[in-house]
């Protein structure tokens, strides 16, 4: 029972990070694909304005995930770190470089510096979710042994399921970000940017949906037990629910109902993650270690869960208030084009 509660908190934190942190990473994807300095200037400016108040706060969910893993499931945390240290290290380095580039981007003294910082931010925004996705794919496909395997730094996370989930993480982030940014542009009455992100959101929704459904064939050949869990029982119900909510979100985007689409897109992505967890249950490391066997003792689980309840009682209302102020425009700066000719920025 206690291990199940800890697992539920772990999946909740992972889902929150995939949605909120994924939206930040996805915004970087649209920064990367915005076009030339002049054509993409206002689009990049909207990305910076929308991310500015919240981008650091979203990493709190990554901290929650790590704390729950190493305190509540230490027998799985060790093998995970020993086996997947390469993609996790690369993701951590990407987060550092991405944050530094985002913070310093507006302080560039030359065009060359601005381009370097912009490229670092955009590329890191794509690589970080990809490496995190590859690590999740390695776990889902049973590539992490219960005693760890530090001797194969590449093989464990470069199988087809890992690469597929890495690509899906990038696509889901781009999808959520486009929906959020379309809503922000509409709220600012910037019709051209709202239309631009509406098109991007529709395209990303189709790509993400196709990857999620078409990827079942990859999972079937590479991780048959996971496939069985996703195509039967509660796992299948969650897959169908994600597809239905995703289709509803596409209709909302098509009709420019961006505010409601913001929430439904988050539900569609979150349902995929919950479906994966349900399909894999009761195993933490498929075929190697169950949640019960990976869990710490009852005293540790009780103390950690109590601490998490107290922490979330502070974190959740604080984040709710932060997002409310951000959505109301009370924390955002004036939109400044990024990369436009100097004369245009004056």
PABADREN-319739 format. One record per residue (C-alpha): residue number from 1; residue in one letter; chain; y, z negated, x. Coordinates in nm, 2 decimals. Layout:
# residues N
NUM, A, A, Y, Z, X
...
//
This chain:
# residues 346
1, X, A, 0.00, 0.00, 0.00
2, X, A, 0.25, -0.10, 0.27
3, X, A, 0.15, 0.21, 0.48
4, X, A, 0.21, 0.43, 0.18
5, X, A, 0.55, 0.28, 0.12
6, X, A, 0.64, 0.34, 0.48
7, X, A, 0.51, 0.69, 0.46
8, X, A, 0.73, 0.75, 0.15
9, X, A, 1.04, 0.63, 0.33
10, X, A, 0.95, 0.86, 0.62
11, X, A, 0.92, 1.16, 0.40
12, X, A, 1.24, 1.07, 0.22
13, X, A, 1.43, 1.05, 0.55
14, X, A, 1.28, 1.37, 0.67
15, X, A, 1.37, 1.55, 0.34
16, X, A, 1.73, 1.41, 0.36
17, X, A, 1.76, 1.54, 0.71
18, X, A, 1.61, 1.88, 0.63
19, X, A, 1.86, 1.92, 0.35
20, X, A, 2.18, 1.77, 0.48
21, X, A, 2.13, 1.82, 0.85
22, X, A, 1.97, 2.16, 0.77
23, X, A, 2.29, 2.26, 0.59
24, X, A, 2.49, 2.18, 0.91
25, X, A, 2.25, 2.39, 1.12
26, X, A, 2.26, 2.67, 0.87
27, X, A, 2.64, 2.68, 0.89
28, X, A, 2.60, 2.75, 1.26
29, X, A, 2.37, 3.04, 1.17
30, X, A, 2.65, 3.19, 0.96
31, X, A, 2.89, 3.13, 1.24
32, X, A, 2.66, 3.32, 1.47
33, X, A, 2.63, 3.61, 1.24
34, X, A, 3.00, 3.62, 1.11
35, X, A, 3.09, 3.93, 1.31
36, X, A, 3.37, 4.00, 1.56
37, X, A, 3.65, 3.77, 1.65
38, X, A, 3.89, 3.92, 1.39
39, X, A, 3.65, 3.99, 1.11
40, X, A, 3.47, 3.66, 1.12
41, X, A, 3.77, 3.44, 1.19
42, X, A, 3.83, 3.30, 0.84
43, X, A, 3.45, 3.26, 0.78
44, X, A, 3.42, 3.05, 1.10
45, X, A, 3.73, 2.86, 1.00
46, X, A, 3.56, 2.76, 0.67
47, X, A, 3.25, 2.65, 0.85
48, X, A, 3.45, 2.42, 1.07
49, X, A, 3.65, 2.29, 0.78
50, X, A, 3.35, 2.21, 0.57
51, X, A, 3.14, 2.06, 0.85
52, X, A, 3.42, 1.85, 1.01
53, X, A, 3.40, 1.54, 0.79
54, X, A, 3.02, 1.51, 0.76
55, X, A, 2.84, 1.67, 1.05
56, X, A, 2.78, 1.36, 1.25
57, X, A, 2.69, 1.14, 0.95
58, X, A, 2.40, 1.37, 0.86
59, X, A, 2.21, 1.27, 1.18
60, X, A, 2.17, 0.92, 1.04
61, X, A, 1.86, 1.05, 0.86
62, X, A, 1.70, 1.16, 1.19
63, X, A, 1.75, 0.81, 1.32
64, X, A, 1.58, 0.67, 1.01
65, X, A, 1.29, 0.90, 1.07
66, X, A, 1.25, 0.80, 1.43
67, X, A, 1.28, 0.43, 1.36
68, X, A, 1.01, 0.45, 1.08
69, X, A, 0.78, 0.65, 1.30
70, X, A, 0.79, 0.43, 1.61
71, X, A, 0.78, 0.09, 1.43
72, X, A, 0.56, 0.17, 1.12
73, X, A, 0.33, 0.43, 1.27
74, X, A, 0.31, 0.36, 1.65
75, X, A, -0.04, 0.50, 1.68
76, X, A, 0.09, 0.84, 1.58
77, X, A, 0.43, 0.82, 1.74
78, X, A, 0.28, 0.80, 2.09
79, X, A, 0.05, 1.11, 2.06
80, X, A, 0.33, 1.30, 1.89
81, X, A, 0.57, 1.24, 2.18
82, X, A, 0.31, 1.30, 2.45
83, X, A, 0.20, 1.63, 2.29
84, X, A, 0.52, 1.78, 2.15
85, X, A, 0.77, 1.66, 2.42
86, X, A, 0.88, 2.02, 2.50
87, X, A, 1.00, 2.13, 2.15
88, X, A, 1.14, 1.78, 2.08
89, X, A, 1.32, 1.77, 2.41
90, X, A, 1.47, 2.11, 2.35
91, X, A, 1.58, 2.01, 2.00
92, X, A, 1.75, 1.70, 2.14
93, X, A, 1.93, 1.89, 2.41
94, X, A, 2.04, 2.15, 2.15
95, X, A, 2.18, 1.87, 1.93
96, X, A, 2.38, 1.74, 2.23
97, X, A, 2.52, 2.08, 2.34
98, X, A, 2.59, 2.17, 1.97
99, X, A, 2.79, 1.85, 1.91
100, X, A, 2.99, 1.89, 2.23
101, X, A, 3.07, 2.25, 2.16
102, X, A, 3.17, 2.18, 1.80
103, X, A, 3.40, 1.89, 1.91
104, X, A, 3.56, 2.09, 2.19
105, X, A, 3.58, 2.42, 2.03
106, X, A, 3.94, 2.38, 1.91
107, X, A, 4.05, 2.26, 2.25
108, X, A, 3.96, 2.57, 2.45
109, X, A, 4.23, 2.68, 2.69
110, X, A, 4.12, 3.04, 2.73
111, X, A, 3.95, 3.31, 2.52
112, X, A, 3.65, 3.29, 2.75
113, X, A, 3.61, 2.91, 2.70
114, X, A, 3.64, 2.96, 2.32
115, X, A, 3.37, 3.22, 2.32
116, X, A, 3.14, 3.01, 2.54
117, X, A, 3.19, 2.71, 2.31
118, X, A, 3.14, 2.92, 2.00
119, X, A, 2.82, 3.08, 2.13
120, X, A, 2.68, 2.74, 2.24
121, X, A, 2.75, 2.59, 1.90
122, X, A, 2.61, 2.89, 1.71
123, X, A, 2.29, 2.94, 1.92
124, X, A, 2.21, 2.57, 1.93
125, X, A, 2.24, 2.56, 1.55
126, X, A, 1.96, 2.81, 1.53
127, X, A, 1.74, 2.68, 1.80
128, X, A, 1.74, 2.31, 1.70
129, X, A, 1.59, 2.36, 1.35
130, X, A, 1.35, 2.62, 1.50
131, X, A, 1.21, 2.37, 1.75
132, X, A, 1.19, 2.09, 1.50
133, X, A, 1.01, 2.33, 1.26
134, X, A, 0.77, 2.42, 1.54
135, X, A, 0.69, 2.05, 1.60
136, X, A, 0.63, 2.00, 1.23
137, X, A, 0.40, 2.30, 1.23
138, X, A, 0.20, 2.17, 1.52
139, X, A, 0.14, 1.84, 1.32
140, X, A, 0.06, 2.03, 1.00
141, X, A, -0.19, 2.26, 1.17
142, X, A, -0.37, 1.98, 1.35
143, X, A, -0.26, 2.06, 1.70
144, X, A, -0.18, 1.70, 1.79
145, X, A, -0.49, 1.49, 1.90
146, X, A, -0.50, 1.12, 1.83
147, X, A, -0.49, 1.04, 2.20
148, X, A, -0.22, 1.29, 2.28
149, X, A, -0.23, 1.59, 2.50
150, X, A, 0.05, 1.61, 2.76
151, X, A, -0.14, 1.87, 2.97
152, X, A, -0.06, 2.16, 2.74
153, X, A, 0.31, 2.17, 2.70
154, X, A, 0.32, 2.51, 2.52
155, X, A, -0.01, 2.57, 2.34
156, X, A, 0.02, 2.29, 2.09
157, X, A, 0.34, 2.42, 1.92
158, X, A, 0.32, 2.80, 1.97
159, X, A, 0.04, 2.88, 1.72
160, X, A, 0.12, 3.10, 1.42
161, X, A, 0.17, 2.81, 1.17
162, X, A, 0.42, 2.64, 1.41
163, X, A, 0.62, 2.95, 1.47
164, X, A, 0.62, 3.03, 1.09
165, X, A, 0.75, 2.68, 1.00
166, X, A, 1.01, 2.71, 1.27
167, X, A, 1.14, 3.03, 1.12
168, X, A, 1.12, 2.88, 0.78
169, X, A, 1.34, 2.58, 0.89
170, X, A, 1.61, 2.82, 1.01
171, X, A, 1.59, 3.02, 0.69
172, X, A, 1.61, 2.71, 0.47
173, X, A, 1.91, 2.58, 0.66
174, X, A, 2.09, 2.91, 0.63
175, X, A, 2.01, 2.92, 0.25
176, X, A, 2.14, 2.57, 0.18
177, X, A, 2.45, 2.62, 0.40
178, X, A, 2.54, 2.95, 0.23
179, X, A, 2.52, 2.78, -0.11
180, X, A, 2.73, 2.48, 0.00
181, X, A, 2.99, 2.70, 0.17
182, X, A, 3.02, 2.93, -0.13
183, X, A, 3.10, 2.62, -0.34
184, X, A, 3.36, 2.50, -0.09
185, X, A, 3.52, 2.84, -0.08
186, X, A, 3.53, 2.86, -0.46
187, X, A, 3.68, 2.51, -0.48
188, X, A, 3.96, 2.63, -0.24
189, X, A, 4.01, 2.94, -0.45
190, X, A, 3.93, 3.17, -0.16
191, X, A, 3.76, 3.43, -0.36
192, X, A, 3.68, 3.66, -0.07
193, X, A, 3.50, 3.39, 0.12
194, X, A, 3.32, 3.27, -0.20
195, X, A, 3.20, 3.63, -0.26
196, X, A, 3.09, 3.66, 0.10
197, X, A, 2.89, 3.34, 0.10
198, X, A, 2.75, 3.43, -0.25
199, X, A, 2.60, 3.74, -0.10
200, X, A, 2.47, 3.55, 0.19
201, X, A, 2.32, 3.28, -0.03
202, X, A, 2.14, 3.54, -0.24
203, X, A, 2.00, 3.71, 0.06
204, X, A, 1.90, 3.38, 0.23
205, X, A, 1.73, 3.26, -0.10
206, X, A, 1.52, 3.57, -0.11
207, X, A, 1.42, 3.55, 0.26
208, X, A, 1.34, 3.17, 0.23
209, X, A, 1.14, 3.22, -0.08
210, X, A, 0.94, 3.51, 0.07
211, X, A, 0.87, 3.31, 0.38
212, X, A, 0.76, 3.00, 0.18
213, X, A, 0.52, 3.20, -0.04
214, X, A, 0.41, 3.46, 0.21
215, X, A, 0.35, 3.20, 0.47
216, X, A, 0.06, 3.07, 0.27
217, X, A, -0.14, 3.35, 0.42
218, X, A, -0.05, 3.23, 0.77
219, X, A, -0.15, 2.87, 0.68
220, X, A, -0.48, 2.98, 0.52
221, X, A, -0.59, 3.14, 0.85
222, X, A, -0.45, 2.88, 1.09
223, X, A, -0.47, 2.55, 0.89
224, X, A, -0.73, 2.59, 0.61
225, X, A, -0.73, 2.23, 0.51
226, X, A, -0.35, 2.23, 0.46
227, X, A, -0.39, 2.55, 0.26
228, X, A, -0.64, 2.39, 0.03
229, X, A, -0.40, 2.10, -0.03
230, X, A, -0.11, 2.33, -0.11
231, X, A, -0.32, 2.54, -0.35
232, X, A, -0.48, 2.26, -0.56
233, X, A, -0.38, 1.95, -0.74
234, X, A, -0.04, 1.79, -0.69
235, X, A, 0.03, 2.01, -0.39
236, X, A, 0.00, 2.32, -0.60
237, X, A, 0.22, 2.16, -0.87
238, X, A, 0.49, 2.10, -0.61
239, X, A, 0.47, 2.45, -0.47
240, X, A, 0.51, 2.59, -0.82
241, X, A, 0.80, 2.35, -0.89
242, X, A, 0.98, 2.46, -0.57
243, X, A, 0.94, 2.83, -0.67
244, X, A, 1.07, 2.76, -1.03
245, X, A, 1.37, 2.56, -0.90
246, X, A, 1.43, 2.83, -0.64
247, X, A, 1.44, 3.10, -0.90
248, X, A, 1.68, 2.89, -1.11
249, X, A, 1.90, 2.85, -0.81
250, X, A, 1.91, 3.22, -0.75
251, X, A, 2.03, 3.26, -1.11
252, X, A, 2.30, 2.99, -1.06
253, X, A, 2.42, 3.17, -0.74
254, X, A, 2.42, 3.51, -0.92
255, X, A, 2.64, 3.36, -1.19
256, X, A, 2.86, 3.18, -0.94
257, X, A, 2.77, 2.83, -1.06
258, X, A, 2.78, 2.70, -0.71
259, X, A, 2.82, 2.33, -0.78
260, X, A, 2.50, 2.30, -0.97
261, X, A, 2.33, 2.54, -0.72
262, X, A, 2.42, 2.29, -0.45
263, X, A, 2.19, 2.03, -0.60
264, X, A, 1.91, 2.27, -0.72
265, X, A, 1.89, 2.43, -0.37
266, X, A, 1.84, 2.09, -0.22
267, X, A, 1.57, 2.01, -0.47
268, X, A, 1.39, 2.34, -0.40
269, X, A, 1.39, 2.27, -0.02
270, X, A, 1.30, 1.91, -0.06
271, X, A, 1.01, 1.99, -0.29
272, X, A, 0.86, 2.20, -0.02
273, X, A, 0.86, 1.91, 0.23
274, X, A, 0.71, 1.67, -0.02
275, X, A, 0.45, 1.93, -0.11
276, X, A, 0.35, 1.95, 0.26
277, X, A, 0.32, 1.57, 0.28
278, X, A, 0.11, 1.55, -0.03
279, X, A, -0.11, 1.84, 0.08
280, X, A, -0.17, 1.66, 0.41
281, X, A, -0.23, 1.31, 0.27
282, X, A, -0.41, 1.09, 0.36
283, X, A, -0.38, 1.22, 0.72
284, X, A, -0.08, 1.17, 0.94
285, X, A, -0.24, 1.38, 1.21
286, X, A, -0.48, 1.61, 1.02
287, X, A, -0.84, 1.57, 1.12
288, X, A, -0.74, 1.30, 1.37
289, X, A, -0.56, 1.00, 1.23
290, X, A, -0.48, 0.88, 0.87
291, X, A, -0.16, 0.71, 0.76
292, X, A, -0.36, 0.38, 0.72
293, X, A, -0.51, 0.40, 1.07
294, X, A, -0.18, 0.50, 1.23
295, X, A, 0.01, 0.21, 1.07
296, X, A, 0.13, -0.10, 1.24
297, X, A, 0.02, -0.45, 1.12
298, X, A, 0.14, -0.59, 0.78
299, X, A, 0.39, -0.82, 0.94
300, X, A, 0.56, -0.53, 1.12
301, X, A, 0.56, -0.31, 0.81
302, X, A, 0.70, -0.58, 0.59
303, X, A, 0.98, -0.66, 0.84
304, X, A, 1.07, -0.29, 0.88
305, X, A, 1.07, -0.22, 0.51
306, X, A, 1.30, -0.51, 0.44
307, X, A, 1.53, -0.40, 0.72
308, X, A, 1.53, -0.04, 0.58
309, X, A, 1.61, -0.17, 0.23
310, X, A, 1.91, -0.36, 0.36
311, X, A, 2.02, -0.06, 0.58
312, X, A, 1.99, 0.19, 0.30
313, X, A, 2.19, -0.04, 0.07
314, X, A, 2.48, 0.02, 0.32
315, X, A, 2.40, 0.38, 0.43
316, X, A, 2.35, 0.54, 0.09
317, X, A, 2.67, 0.42, -0.08
318, X, A, 2.87, 0.49, 0.24
319, X, A, 2.74, 0.85, 0.26
320, X, A, 2.79, 0.90, -0.12
321, X, A, 3.16, 0.79, -0.08
322, X, A, 3.20, 1.01, 0.23
323, X, A, 3.06, 1.32, 0.06
324, X, A, 3.27, 1.25, -0.25
325, X, A, 3.59, 1.23, -0.04
326, X, A, 3.49, 1.55, 0.15
327, X, A, 3.41, 1.74, -0.17
328, X, A, 3.75, 1.64, -0.31
329, X, A, 3.92, 1.78, 0.00
330, X, A, 4.07, 1.45, 0.10
331, X, A, 3.92, 1.44, 0.45
332, X, A, 3.93, 1.81, 0.54
333, X, A, 4.19, 1.98, 0.76
334, X, A, 4.38, 2.29, 0.66
335, X, A, 4.16, 2.60, 0.71
336, X, A, 4.24, 2.75, 1.05
337, X, A, 4.08, 3.09, 1.14
338, X, A, 3.86, 3.07, 1.45
339, X, A, 3.86, 3.37, 1.68
340, X, A, 4.15, 3.55, 1.52
341, X, A, 4.42, 3.72, 1.73
342, X, A, 4.68, 3.48, 1.85
343, X, A, 4.95, 3.63, 1.63
344, X, A, 4.74, 3.59, 1.32
345, X, A, 4.68, 3.22, 1.39
346, X, A, 5.05, 3.13, 1.40
//
